[in-house]
């Protein structure tokens, strides 16, 4: 699978990495434990089997909206097949519109059964993952939010990238600091 993701500006990236460090120091699941050089705080917009030429053309147009200011709204937990702790992002009209354009680009040249329904507009919840684990309820303790620094007051989404989950290859599609 190929993801379509957005990266944060440097100050917001550092704030997320500090949250990762604090979770790891407390012995909790943390993205800091993923030592891959491709591991960066990011916002996943969609995933598809292949970034075909038509999808890439559409994504190039989407990238013109970068940098995009975003606002963190606090801690959120998901219990899907995995337990996830994240900082939620405000799904304001600009972010929602950008996500919809990415979704439409991916849908335009991908079989529907190959798409993740969590990324579908209306179901997608923008967030930056802080920690994840297969252990159900891992973040249910009330003390977890107290371990974290406050999320940044402002942030920008600056870089559009894709990650190949099979090969581990990372591709920068566009960057606008």
N, C-alpha and C positions, 0 to 999 in steps of 0.2 A: 504494500500500500504506500501511496505517496500522500503525505499530509500537506495542507496549505496552512501556514502559520504566520503570525505576526510577532515580531520581537519588540521589546520595550526600549526606550531611551536609556542611556547609561545610568542615570541616577535611580530610576525605577528598577532597573535590572539589579543594581547593588542592594536596594532595599529588599527585593525578593530573595536574593542570595543570603542576606542576613537572616531572614525568616527561616530559610532552609537550614542555616547553621544552628540556629537556636533549637529547632526541632531535633536535629541530629544530636546536639549536645545533651538534650533531655532524654535521649534514647528512644525517640519516636520516629516513625517512618518519615523520611525527608527526601526530597529530590536531590539534596546534597550528596546522598549516597551513590548516585549515578555518576560515575567518574568519566563517562564518555565525553570527549571534547565537543561533541555536538549538543550536549545537555545545556540548555539555556532557558531562562524563564520565557515563556511564550504563551500566546493565545491561539488555540487551534480553531480554525474556521471550518475545515472540511477535510475529508480524506477520500482518495479514489485510487483505483488500481494503477492508473497511468496519467501523467500530465501530457495529454495529446496537444498537437499544434493548436487546434481551436480553443482548448482550455487555456493554453499559454497566452494566446492573443487577448482573450478576455481578462486574464489576470494582469496583463501589462496595463490595461486600461484602469483596472481597479487600483493598481499601485499609484496612480496619479493622485489619489486622495491622501497619500501619506506625505508628511507625518499627520497622524490623527490624534488629537487630544482625547484622553479617556480619564475617567474618574473611578477610583476604587470605592466600593461601598461597604466593605467589611468581610468578615470570615464567613465562609459557607462550607457545608459538608454535604457530600453525596455518598449514598450507599447504593452503588450499582453492583456489578459483579465485584468491584473493588471498593474499598473505603478511600475517599478522597477528601483532603482538607485543602481549601483554596481561598484566595482573595477574589471576591466577586468584582466584576466591572459593571458599571452602569450601562445597561443596554439603551443608550440614548439614540436618537434618530440617526445620527451620522454613523455610529458603529453598527447599528442594525441594518442600515442601507448598504454599508460596505460588506457585511456578512452575506446579505441576500445576493449581492452581485457575485460574490465568490461562489455561493451555492449554485446559482444559476449557471455560472461558467462550468462548474464541475458536472452538474446534471445534464448540460447540453451534449456531453460526449462520454457519458458513463452509464452502463446498465444500472437501472434503479436498484436491483437487488445487491449491488456492490457498494452501496452508500450506507453510512452509519446514520440511523434515524435520530441520534442525539444531536447531529449537526444540522438537521433540517430547521429552517426558519419556523419559529413558533415553539420549538422544542429546545433549541440551542440556548445555553446559559453561559454567557461569557465569563471566564474565570482564568486565573493564573494558578496552576497547581503548586502547592507548597509541599505536600506529601501524599503518598498513596501506598496502599498495601492490600493484599488479598484477605487480611484479617478483618472480619466484620466488626464494626463498632470501635475501631482502633482510636478514633479521635473523639469519642463520645464524652470523655472527661471534661468537666467544666473548666479545668485549669489550662487547657490547651490554648485558648485565645490569649490568656495572660502571659504566656511565654513569648508571644510574637511581638515584634515592634509594630508600631502603627504603620499602616500602609501609606505610601506617598500621597500627599495632597493632590498632586497633579502628576500626570505621566503622558507620554506620547508613544504611539505605536509607529515605529520608524522603518521597519524592514519586513518585507514579504519573503518568506522562504518556504522550501519544501524539504521534507525529510523522507527518505526511502526506508521504510521499516524492515525491509528484507536485507538490503545491502549495507545500511547504516550511512549511506551517502547523504550529504547535506548540500542543498543548492540554494544560493541566494538568487531570488527572482527580481528583487528591486530593493533599493535602500534610499531613504530620504531622511538624513539626520535632522 
